[in-house]
């Protein structure tokens, strides 16, 4: 059987890291992309420490998804090596500082637009042909109920725009592929959530590994 390949963007921590870990342990080859090389190395250490003989190969790609030339080069390298992507899970996100809507920092908003919206749109353009080259190429996006709540204007607006983009692609791809899935993970003790809910009792939140397994079981 042909080895399956997953591309995980935002793979250094939280849900993205958990998805990359679980997929590798399930025998997938995984290309893990994130800006934080230390988080990617920790991911690699966890997969190796599990010692599963059937684990897939993990390729670490420490790069910024807003660097379009780097992303173009990555997609070309994936095509040259594998010829396709079976699964793309997009967990990369920029969580802006808490701010009222009338006090949003424009530099922070620009970064949120660059990461949450523009980079997502560019990646869809680059990755769509690789997904269509797979027997059942699938893209996964992750919705967040936070948009519209207090002090989440910049993050909320750009996250909602990202999901709107994914929903458009989903509707456009129903007949020709790839398959586009949009899930809503349970609240998890991630760094993103901690920014918006400081002091929250994190023991009641879902474990990212459990959520990754649940989401992958619906894939």
Buried (B, 14 or more C-beta within 10 A) or exposed (E): EEEBBBBBBBBBBBBBBBBBBBBBBBBBBBBBBBBBEEBBEBBBEBBEEEEEEEBBEBBBBBBBBBBBEBBEEBBEEBBEEBEBBBBBBBBBBBBBEBBEEEEBEEEBBEBBBBBBBBBBEBBBEBBBBBBBBBEEBBBBBBBBEBBEEEBBBBBBBBBBBBBEBBBEBBEEBEEEBBBBBBBEBEBBBBEBBEBBBEEEEEEEBBEBBEBBBEBBEEB
